[in-house]
Amino acid sequence: MEEAKYKNFIYQLIYANSVGKNARSPTLETVAMVEKTVEKYSGEYNRTELWKKLPKKVMWQTYTLILEYLESINKIGFDKKGNIAYIWNPELAKKLRQMPDIEI
């Protein structure tokens, strides 16, 4: 999938998940910013601490919606202390896509 189509698809998923929850829909730029911040500080901070580390202010509800989305697509995970870790491994995903017995 081309990058532009992929980004549009992601935005549509986020919007679809937020409509029924009366939450604000984050922009693609905001989702990318949160994801990059999680990747940068992987495993170091919990939700609140990481929220304070974001380069731009984001409403808490929007931020938690983005975290829910990133967790649902297996890009982030939480440890027992509540710290957020970036777990997406594109190289592994590429190898898995090439295996004939696995469908992604």
N, CA and C atoms as a LAMMPS dump frame, in Angstrom:
ITEM: TIMESTEP
0
ITEM: NUMBER OF ATOMS
312
ITEM: BOX BOUNDS ff ff ff
-5.0000000000000000e+02 5.0000000000000000e+02
-5.0000000000000000e+02 5.0000000000000000e+02
-5.0000000000000000e+02 5.0000000000000000e+02
ITEM: ATOMS id mol type element x y z
1 1 1 N 0.848 -1.182 0
2 1 2 C 0 0 0
3 1 3 C 0.892 1.243 0
4 2 1 N 0.614 2.218 -0.867
5 2 2 C 1.411 3.42 -0.87
6 2 3 C 1.227 4.171 0.437
7 3 1 N 2.22 4.985 0.746
8 3 2 C 2.213 5.672 2.038
9 3 3 C 0.994 6.577 2.206
10 4 1 N 0.619 7.318 1.151
11 4 2 C -0.528 8.229 1.257
12 4 3 C -1.82 7.45 1.512
13 5 1 N -2.011 6.341 0.812
14 5 2 C -3.208 5.528 1.02
15 5 3 C -3.204 4.937 2.415
16 6 1 N -2.017 4.509 2.876
17 6 2 C -1.88 3.93 4.207
18 6 3 C -2.249 4.957 5.272
19 7 1 N -1.741 6.17 5.135
20 7 2 C -2.036 7.226 6.108
21 7 3 C -3.527 7.554 6.117
22 8 1 N -4.128 7.615 4.935
23 8 2 C -5.558 7.893 4.859
24 8 3 C -6.353 6.774 5.52
25 9 1 N -5.947 5.538 5.301
26 9 2 C -6.602 4.387 5.913
27 9 3 C -6.524 4.47 7.438
28 10 1 N -5.358 4.8 7.952
29 10 2 C -5.171 4.922 9.401
30 10 3 C -6.08 6.021 9.953
31 11 1 N -6.119 7.154 9.269
32 11 2 C -6.944 8.253 9.737
33 11 3 C -8.419 7.846 9.766
34 12 1 N -8.861 7.121 8.757
35 12 2 C -10.246 6.668 8.717
36 12 3 C -10.544 5.716 9.874
37 13 1 N -9.602 4.83 10.198
38 13 2 C -9.8 3.926 11.337
39 13 3 C -9.94 4.696 12.643
40 14 1 N -9.069 5.662 12.829
41 14 2 C -9.111 6.456 14.051
42 14 3 C -10.432 7.213 14.129
43 15 1 N -10.844 7.823 13.022
44 15 2 C -12.087 8.586 13.004
45 15 3 C -13.288 7.679 13.289
46 16 1 N -13.298 6.499 12.668
47 16 2 C -14.403 5.563 12.869
48 16 3 C -14.498 5.123 14.323
49 17 1 N -13.36 4.93 14.975
50 17 2 C -13.349 4.508 16.373
51 17 3 C -13.747 5.636 17.318
52 18 1 N -13.538 6.877 16.912
53 18 2 C -13.809 7.99 17.823
54 18 3 C -15.225 8.545 17.703
55 19 1 N -15.896 8.335 16.587
56 19 2 C -17.213 8.931 16.361
57 19 3 C -18.207 8.542 17.445
58 20 1 N -18.268 7.272 17.791
59 20 2 C -19.227 6.811 18.777
60 20 3 C -18.859 7.16 20.201
61 21 1 N -17.666 7.633 20.423
62 21 2 C -17.207 7.911 21.78
63 21 3 C -17.256 9.393 22.131
64 22 1 N -17.755 10.222 21.211
65 22 2 C -17.792 11.67 21.422
66 22 3 C -16.405 12.232 21.732
67 23 1 N -15.396 11.641 21.153
68 23 2 C -14.032 12.12 21.36
69 23 3 C -13.609 12.947 20.157
70 24 1 N -12.607 13.726 20.348
71 24 2 C -12.062 14.497 19.245
72 24 3 C -11.258 13.575 18.337
73 25 1 N -11.311 13.821 17.049
74 25 2 C -10.543 13.025 16.101
75 25 3 C -9.167 13.653 15.944
76 26 1 N -8.125 12.9 16.217
77 26 2 C -6.776 13.453 16.063
78 26 3 C -6.398 13.561 14.596
79 27 1 N -5.552 14.512 14.294
80 27 2 C -5.039 14.621 12.936
81 27 3 C -3.952 13.571 12.749
82 28 1 N -3.644 13.288 11.516
83 28 2 C -2.596 12.328 11.211
84 28 3 C -1.255 12.822 11.75
85 29 1 N -1.051 14.128 11.706
86 29 2 C 0.172 14.726 12.235
87 29 3 C 0.289 14.461 13.743
88 30 1 N -0.821 14.554 14.453
89 30 2 C -0.81 14.315 15.896
90 30 3 C -0.538 12.848 16.205
91 31 1 N -1.145 11.948 15.442
92 31 2 C -0.901 10.514 15.639
93 31 3 C 0.576 10.211 15.423
94 32 1 N 1.145 10.756 14.348
95 32 2 C 2.559 10.528 14.05
96 32 3 C 3.451 11.093 15.156
97 33 1 N 3.093 12.275 15.682
98 33 2 C 3.881 12.89 16.746
99 33 3 C 3.88 12.014 18.004
100 34 1 N 2.705 11.516 18.382
101 34 2 C 2.617 10.654 19.568
102 34 3 C 3.403 9.365 19.338
103 35 1 N 3.247 8.766 18.159
104 35 2 C 3.965 7.522 17.873
105 35 3 C 5.477 7.726 17.932
106 36 1 N 5.981 8.816 17.365
107 36 2 C 7.426 9.093 17.397
108 36 3 C 7.911 9.334 18.821
109 37 1 N 7.088 9.995 19.622
110 37 2 C 7.46 10.25 21.018
111 37 3 C 7.506 8.949 21.805
112 38 1 N 6.545 8.063 21.574
113 38 2 C 6.554 6.756 22.236
114 38 3 C 7.809 5.99 21.835
115 39 1 N 8.126 6.02 20.546
116 39 2 C 9.311 5.301 20.065
117 39 3 C 10.588 5.874 20.699
118 40 1 N 10.668 7.186 20.805
119 40 2 C 11.845 7.847 21.372
120 40 3 C 12.055 7.482 22.845
121 41 1 N 10.986 7.446 23.605
122 41 2 C 11.077 7.206 25.045
123 41 3 C 10.577 5.811 25.434
124 42 1 N 10.654 4.867 24.54
125 42 2 C 10.107 3.52 24.741
126 42 3 C 10.521 2.905 26.079
127 43 1 N 9.517 2.571 26.876
128 43 2 C 9.747 1.905 28.151
129 43 3 C 10.118 2.796 29.314
130 44 1 N 10.274 4.079 29.073
131 44 2 C 10.738 4.991 30.126
132 44 3 C 9.622 5.629 30.948
133 45 1 N 8.469 5.893 30.318
134 45 2 C 7.447 6.688 30.976
135 45 3 C 6.064 6.038 30.912
136 46 1 N 5.225 6.409 31.888
137 46 2 C 3.827 5.969 31.859
138 46 3 C 3.029 6.975 31.015
139 47 1 N 1.722 6.78 30.945
140 47 2 C 0.872 7.634 30.097
141 47 3 C 1.011 9.117 30.412
142 48 1 N 0.889 9.459 31.676
143 48 2 C 0.917 10.867 32.068
144 48 3 C 2.28 11.491 31.813
145 49 1 N 3.336 10.79 32.183
146 49 2 C 4.692 11.319 31.994
147 49 3 C 4.997 11.514 30.508
148 50 1 N 4.593 10.554 29.694
149 50 2 C 4.842 10.657 28.262
150 50 3 C 4.03 11.8 27.652
151 51 1 N 2.81 11.967 28.113
152 51 2 C 1.951 13.061 27.642
153 51 3 C 2.647 14.406 27.846
154 52 1 N 3.317 14.551 28.976
155 52 2 C 4.037 15.791 29.277
156 52 3 C 5.279 15.969 28.416
157 53 1 N 5.788 14.891 27.84
158 53 2 C 6.984 14.932 26.988
159 53 3 C 6.676 15.253 25.529
160 54 1 N 5.389 15.266 25.16
161 54 2 C 5.037 15.537 23.765
162 54 3 C 5.526 16.922 23.356
163 55 1 N 6.041 17.052 22.122
164 55 2 C 6.554 18.351 21.671
165 55 3 C 5.472 19.414 21.533
166 56 1 N 4.218 19.01 21.287
167 56 2 C 3.101 19.958 21.208
168 56 3 C 2.006 19.488 22.15
169 57 1 N 1.223 20.421 22.649
170 57 2 C 0.132 20.067 23.552
171 57 3 C -0.967 19.317 22.806
172 58 1 N -1.492 18.304 23.466
173 58 2 C -2.58 17.491 22.926
174 58 3 C -3.577 17.301 24.055
175 59 1 N -4.855 17.405 23.74
176 59 2 C -5.866 17.16 24.769
177 59 3 C -5.736 15.72 25.265
178 60 1 N -5.967 15.523 26.553
179 60 2 C -5.828 14.2 27.167
180 60 3 C -6.704 13.157 26.469
181 61 1 N -7.946 13.513 26.167
182 61 2 C -8.865 12.568 25.529
183 61 3 C -8.351 12.142 24.15
184 62 1 N -7.815 13.085 23.416
185 62 2 C -7.254 12.799 22.099
186 62 3 C -6.034 11.904 22.237
187 63 1 N -5.197 12.208 23.199
188 63 2 C -3.982 11.432 23.464
189 63 3 C -4.322 9.988 23.83
190 64 1 N -5.287 9.798 24.707
191 64 2 C -5.639 8.427 25.1
192 64 3 C -6.268 7.661 23.942
193 65 1 N -7.011 8.358 23.094
194 65 2 C -7.574 7.72 21.904
195 65 3 C -6.455 7.241 20.981
196 66 1 N -5.429 8.047 20.801
197 66 2 C -4.29 7.668 19.967
198 66 3 C -3.574 6.464 20.568
199 67 1 N -3.386 6.463 21.88
200 67 2 C -2.733 5.315 22.526
201 67 3 C -3.553 4.041 22.349
202 68 1 N -4.869 4.154 22.481
203 68 2 C -5.732 2.984 22.262
204 68 3 C -5.574 2.463 20.84
205 69 1 N -5.543 3.38 19.891
206 69 2 C -5.38 2.994 18.494
207 69 3 C -4.03 2.309 18.277
208 70 1 N -2.943 2.91 18.766
209 70 2 C -1.611 2.328 18.574
210 70 3 C -1.495 0.959 19.232
211 71 1 N -2.158 0.787 20.362
212 71 2 C -2.162 -0.525 21.013
213 71 3 C -2.97 -1.529 20.186
214 72 1 N -4.083 -1.092 19.614
215 72 2 C -4.934 -2.01 18.847
216 72 3 C -4.261 -2.517 17.579
217 73 1 N -3.32 -1.762 17.032
218 73 2 C -2.6 -2.214 15.844
219 73 3 C -1.207 -2.757 16.2
220 74 1 N -1.006 -3.036 17.484
221 74 2 C 0.221 -3.674 17.981
222 74 3 C 1.495 -2.875 17.73
223 75 1 N 1.399 -1.571 17.857
224 75 2 C 2.598 -0.741 17.748
225 75 3 C 3.167 -0.399 19.118
226 76 1 N 2.293 -0.421 20.143
227 76 2 C 2.761 -0.139 21.503
228 76 3 C 2.213 -1.196 22.452
229 77 1 N 2.865 -1.286 23.603
230 77 2 C 2.405 -2.162 24.669
231 77 3 C 2.699 -1.505 26.005
232 78 1 N 2.129 -2.048 27.059
233 78 2 C 2.295 -1.493 28.398
234 78 3 C 2.885 -2.558 29.301
235 79 1 N 3.855 -2.165 30.15
236 79 2 C 4.404 -3.142 31.092
237 79 3 C 3.603 -3.106 32.397
238 80 1 N 4.023 -3.891 33.377
239 80 2 C 3.276 -3.983 34.642
240 80 3 C 3.249 -2.662 35.405
241 81 1 N 4.248 -1.831 35.214
242 81 2 C 4.3 -0.531 35.882
243 81 3 C 3.478 0.531 35.149
244 82 1 N 2.995 0.188 33.951
245 82 2 C 2.219 1.136 33.17
246 82 3 C 3.054 1.927 32.176
247 83 1 N 4.353 1.609 32.09
248 83 2 C 5.189 2.304 31.117
249 83 3 C 4.829 1.842 29.709
250 84 1 N 4.967 2.758 28.766
251 84 2 C 4.604 2.485 27.376
252 84 3 C 5.858 2.125 26.591
253 85 1 N 5.774 1.031 25.842
254 85 2 C 6.903 0.592 25.021
255 85 3 C 6.482 0.517 23.562
256 86 1 N 7.38 0.905 22.683
257 86 2 C 7.157 0.812 21.247
258 86 3 C 7.57 -0.587 20.823
259 87 1 N 6.639 -1.376 20.307
260 87 2 C 6.932 -2.78 20.013
261 87 3 C 6.863 -3.108 18.522
262 88 1 N 6.555 -2.143 17.679
263 88 2 C 6.451 -2.389 16.242
264 88 3 C 7.828 -2.68 15.675
265 89 1 N 7.916 -3.748 14.882
266 89 2 C 9.17 -4.145 14.263
267 89 3 C 8.935 -4.331 12.77
268 90 1 N 9.184 -3.296 11.958
269 90 2 C 8.895 -3.388 10.535
270 90 3 C 9.726 -4.443 9.809
271 91 1 N 10.943 -4.672 10.254
272 91 2 C 11.78 -5.695 9.608
273 91 3 C 11.184 -7.087 9.814
274 92 1 N 10.704 -7.359 11.014
275 92 2 C 10.071 -8.651 11.282
276 92 3 C 8.792 -8.796 10.463
277 93 1 N 8.012 -7.736 10.374
278 93 2 C 6.776 -7.78 9.584
279 93 3 C 7.085 -8.057 8.114
280 94 1 N 8.14 -7.451 7.606
281 94 2 C 8.539 -7.676 6.21
282 94 3 C 8.919 -9.145 5.988
283 95 1 N 9.658 -9.715 6.926
284 95 2 C 10.041 -11.129 6.818
285 95 3 C 8.815 -12.041 6.895
286 96 1 N 7.887 -11.706 7.785
287 96 2 C 6.678 -12.519 7.916
288 96 3 C 5.828 -12.476 6.645
289 97 1 N 5.765 -11.303 6.009
290 97 2 C 4.996 -11.185 4.773
291 97 3 C 5.567 -12.068 3.658
292 98 1 N 6.866 -12.32 3.709
293 98 2 C 7.52 -13.116 2.675
294 98 3 C 7.384 -14.619 2.902
295 99 1 N 6.952 -15.008 4.08
296 99 2 C 6.794 -16.445 4.368
297 99 3 C 5.481 -16.937 3.752
298 100 1 N 5.537 -18.034 2.989
299 100 2 C 4.344 -18.506 2.288
300 100 3 C 3.241 -19.016 3.198
301 101 1 N 3.559 -19.487 4.393
302 101 2 C 2.569 -20.049 5.294
303 101 3 C 1.852 -19.024 6.163
304 102 1 N 2.281 -17.767 6.092
305 102 2 C 1.718 -16.73 6.961
306 102 3 C 1.045 -15.67 6.11
307 103 1 N -0.187 -15.316 6.482
308 103 2 C -0.918 -14.246 5.806
309 103 3 C -1.049 -13.069 6.756
310 104 1 N -0.667 -11.921 6.288
311 104 2 C -0.767 -10.696 7.102
312 104 3 C -1.701 -9.743 6.401
